[in-house]
Amino acid sequence: MSVLQENIYPNCLVIERMVTIGGWNRNELLEQLHQNAIHLNTYAETLLADNRFIISSTPYRVSTVELAVSNLGFPDGATTERSFTTAQQLGLKLCPLELAPYLRMQYTDQPEDVEKEARQNQAPSGSVTVASEAISEDDTFPKGFYLRHMNGELWLRGYCADDLHSWNADDRFIFVK
């Protein structure tokens, strides 16, 4: 096996988590985010309020894998579509959109963003994007969520991107195993 193949999933270092999802209605979920001091940006609020944001009334558990875009075989980065398609070919699945708020509440020890400076049209340093199916093809509507820890605060943030958006090799995604 070549060195490059050793760094591609499943032959790479990943972070695995078991996450419990569901069991609350929309208002209860929002209240839990508030009680857990989770900050939301406008895009996250838009996604959480949308009727297409499906919430399971029954709790269930999923096994997740966090890895870098380079671990999907893209040392120079890749578009969302290429990243997601390759992850699925490697046996990973896209996350239900509702995973993100529950993961945010359970993943409280995320390392803090040390860069602090915004990177134009790129994922913020230290962020982790939850790989999920977009609920709208409109490029001005949020595509999904990412998690960020900055200035001592935990954030659940939504993001917008078009089909041409390219992720950097060190950008991190969460998939369902």
C-alpha positions as CSV (number, residue, x, y, z in Angstrom):
1,M,0.0,0.0,0.0
2,S,1.4,3.4,-0.9
3,V,1.9,6.2,1.6
4,L,-0.9,8.2,-0.1
5,Q,-3.4,5.3,0.2
6,E,-2.5,4.9,3.9
7,N,-3.9,8.4,4.5
8,I,-7.2,7.7,2.8
9,Y,-10.3,6.5,4.7
10,P,-10.5,3.9,6.3
11,N,-6.7,3.8,6.5
12,C,-6.3,7.1,8.3
13,L,-6.7,8.7,11.6
14,V,-10.3,9.7,12.3
15,I,-12.3,10.9,15.2
16,E,-15.3,8.7,15.9
17,R,-18.3,9.8,18.0
18,M,-21.5,8.2,19.0
19,V,-24.3,10.9,18.9
20,T,-27.8,10.6,20.2
21,I,-30.3,12.5,18.0
22,G,-34.0,13.3,18.2
23,G,-36.6,13.2,20.9
24,W,-37.4,16.9,21.0
25,N,-39.7,19.1,18.9
26,R,-38.4,22.2,17.2
27,N,-39.1,24.5,20.2
28,E,-37.6,22.1,22.7
29,L,-34.5,21.7,20.5
30,L,-34.1,25.5,20.3
31,E,-34.5,25.8,24.0
32,Q,-31.9,23.1,24.6
33,L,-29.4,24.9,22.4
34,H,-30.1,28.1,24.4
35,Q,-29.7,26.3,27.7
36,N,-26.4,24.9,26.6
37,A,-25.1,28.3,25.6
38,I,-24.9,27.4,21.9
39,H,-24.7,30.5,19.7
40,L,-26.4,30.5,16.3
41,N,-25.7,32.7,13.3
42,T,-28.5,33.8,11.0
43,Y,-28.0,31.0,8.6
44,A,-28.3,28.4,11.4
45,E,-31.5,30.1,12.6
46,T,-32.9,30.0,9.0
47,L,-32.2,26.2,8.7
48,L,-33.6,25.4,12.1
49,A,-36.8,27.3,11.3
50,D,-37.4,25.8,7.9
51,N,-40.2,23.2,7.5
52,R,-37.8,21.0,5.5
53,F,-35.6,20.7,8.6
54,I,-36.8,17.3,9.7
55,I,-36.8,16.5,13.4
56,S,-37.2,13.0,14.7
57,S,-39.6,12.7,17.7
58,T,-37.9,9.4,18.6
59,P,-34.3,9.4,19.9
60,Y,-31.8,7.3,18.0
61,R,-28.0,7.0,17.9
62,V,-25.6,7.3,15.0
63,S,-21.9,6.6,14.7
64,T,-20.0,9.5,13.2
65,V,-16.5,9.9,11.7
66,E,-14.6,13.2,11.5
67,L,-11.9,13.4,8.9
68,A,-10.1,15.9,6.6
69,V,-10.9,16.3,2.8
70,S,-7.3,15.0,2.2
71,N,-8.4,11.7,3.9
72,L,-10.9,11.3,1.1
73,G,-8.0,11.3,-1.4
74,F,-7.9,15.0,-2.2
75,P,-4.5,16.4,-1.1
76,D,-5.3,19.6,-3.0
77,G,-8.9,19.9,-1.8
78,A,-12.2,19.2,-3.7
79,T,-15.7,20.5,-4.3
80,T,-18.6,19.5,-2.0
81,E,-20.0,17.1,-4.6
82,R,-16.6,15.3,-5.2
83,S,-16.0,15.1,-1.4
84,F,-19.5,13.7,-0.6
85,T,-19.5,11.3,-3.6
86,T,-16.1,9.9,-2.7
87,A,-17.0,9.6,1.0
88,Q,-20.1,7.6,0.0
89,Q,-17.9,5.4,-2.3
90,L,-15.7,4.8,0.7
91,G,-18.7,3.5,2.7
92,L,-19.6,6.7,4.6
93,K,-23.0,8.3,4.6
94,L,-24.3,11.9,4.6
95,C,-25.6,13.0,8.0
96,P,-29.2,13.8,8.7
97,L,-29.4,17.6,8.9
98,E,-30.7,17.3,12.4
99,L,-27.5,15.7,13.6
100,A,-25.7,19.1,13.7
101,P,-27.5,20.7,16.7
102,Y,-27.3,17.5,18.7
103,L,-23.7,17.0,17.9
104,R,-23.0,20.6,18.8
105,M,-24.5,20.1,22.3
106,Q,-22.6,16.8,22.8
107,Y,-19.2,17.9,21.4
108,T,-18.3,20.6,23.9
109,D,-14.5,20.0,23.9
110,Q,-13.9,21.2,20.4
111,P,-10.5,22.9,20.2
112,E,-10.8,26.6,20.0
113,D,-10.1,28.4,16.7
114,V,-6.6,29.9,17.1
115,E,-6.5,31.9,13.8
116,K,-9.4,34.2,14.7
117,E,-9.2,35.9,11.3
118,A,-11.9,35.2,8.8
119,R,-10.9,33.3,5.7
120,Q,-12.8,34.7,2.7
121,N,-15.0,32.1,1.0
122,Q,-13.4,29.3,3.0
123,A,-14.3,27.2,6.0
124,P,-13.1,28.9,9.2
125,S,-10.0,27.6,10.8
126,G,-10.8,24.9,13.4
127,S,-14.4,24.4,12.1
128,V,-16.0,21.1,11.4
129,T,-18.7,20.9,8.7
130,V,-21.5,18.3,9.1
131,A,-21.8,16.6,5.7
132,S,-25.5,16.6,4.9
133,E,-27.9,16.9,1.9
134,A,-28.8,20.4,1.1
135,I,-32.6,21.1,1.5
136,S,-32.5,23.9,-1.2
137,E,-30.7,24.3,-4.5
138,D,-30.9,28.1,-4.1
139,D,-27.2,29.2,-3.6
140,T,-28.4,32.0,-1.3
141,F,-30.1,29.5,1.1
142,P,-27.9,27.8,3.7
143,K,-26.6,24.4,2.6
144,G,-25.8,23.0,6.0
145,F,-24.1,23.5,9.4
146,Y,-20.7,23.7,10.8
147,L,-19.4,23.7,14.4
148,R,-17.0,26.3,15.7
149,H,-15.5,27.2,19.0
150,M,-14.2,30.8,19.2
151,N,-13.7,33.4,21.9
152,G,-14.7,30.8,24.5
153,E,-18.1,30.2,22.9
154,L,-19.6,27.2,21.1
155,W,-21.3,28.0,17.8
156,L,-23.6,26.1,15.5
157,R,-23.4,28.0,12.2
158,G,-25.0,27.6,8.9
159,Y,-23.2,28.3,5.6
160,C,-23.9,29.1,2.0
161,A,-21.9,27.8,-0.9
162,D,-22.5,27.1,-4.6
163,D,-21.6,23.9,-6.5
164,L,-18.2,25.3,-7.4
165,H,-17.1,25.8,-3.9
166,S,-13.9,24.0,-3.2
167,W,-12.9,22.8,0.3
168,N,-9.2,22.9,1.4
169,A,-7.4,19.6,2.0
170,D,-7.3,20.3,5.8
171,D,-11.0,21.2,6.0
172,R,-12.8,18.7,8.3
173,F,-16.2,17.0,7.7
174,I,-18.4,14.7,9.9
175,F,-20.0,11.7,8.1
176,V,-22.1,8.9,9.4
177,K,-20.2,5.6,9.6
